[in-house]
Amino acid sequence: MRSIDLTHKITEQMPVFPGSAPPDLHKVCSLERDGFRETLLSLHSHTGTHMDAPAHLLPRGKTLDQMPIEQFVGPGLLVDCQNIPEGGVIGMDRLSLYDGALNLAQFVLFYTGWDKHWGKPSYYGSFPVPDPVVLRHLAALGKKGVGTDAPSIDPIGADPLACHKIALEAQMVILENLANLSDLCQSVFTLLALPLHYEGADGAPARVLAFEDDVAHSLFYDLIV
């Protein structure tokens, strides 16, 4: 089994969504003074690689701590969208290339290649996003979650946040700011996405991991070629 970390490291210099404060990793105790190290972490709940809960936008939406742990693990499918241009839309034509595997996957990740802009002003530019029709289709299939290596599944400043609302109303979680999707060698894998477990979580930084193995590859291979 091969493990791939799909998570950006949290640093004080990391890019944050426009209007959000950067993380503060304050060293409150040191080995020299206190005999141990301890850090006070201060960051927004949607910082870095993170997960959105239905409560993020819906008045009666569930928080992440109200969702069962099974919500955060399952078969994943990588949809290659690298050739979609800046500001482009990921449509049903792209999703239809993965029809067979899509039926078995519980998470769908859009690989746009946008994380090449991570740490640059261009990161919060015109990244590709899925068409709301795509989200309606995934919601109808009962998927657990959707993700992207861009800042959002909706354009910055979009009103309403159509893709967010479709996903969250269907009790799907949303993974944003994913990293290292280029390291995945298979289109199918097992996804483990564990959000920080805190009370009333409208969203949370998450450690997102992918696990590739020959069993998953043999199960899906004939469905995606």
Secondary structure, 3 states (H helix, E strand, C coil): CEEEECCCCCCCCCCCCCCCCCCEEEEEECHHHHCCCEEEEECCCCCCCEEECHHHCCCCCCCHHHCCHHHHEEEEEEEECCCCCCCCEECHHHHHHHHHHHHHCCEEEEECCHHHHCCCHHHHCCCCEECHHHHHHHHHCCCCEEEECCCCCCCCCCCCCHHHHHHHHCCCEEEECCCCHHHCCCCEEEEEEEECCCCCCCEEEEEEEEEECHHHHHHHHHHHC
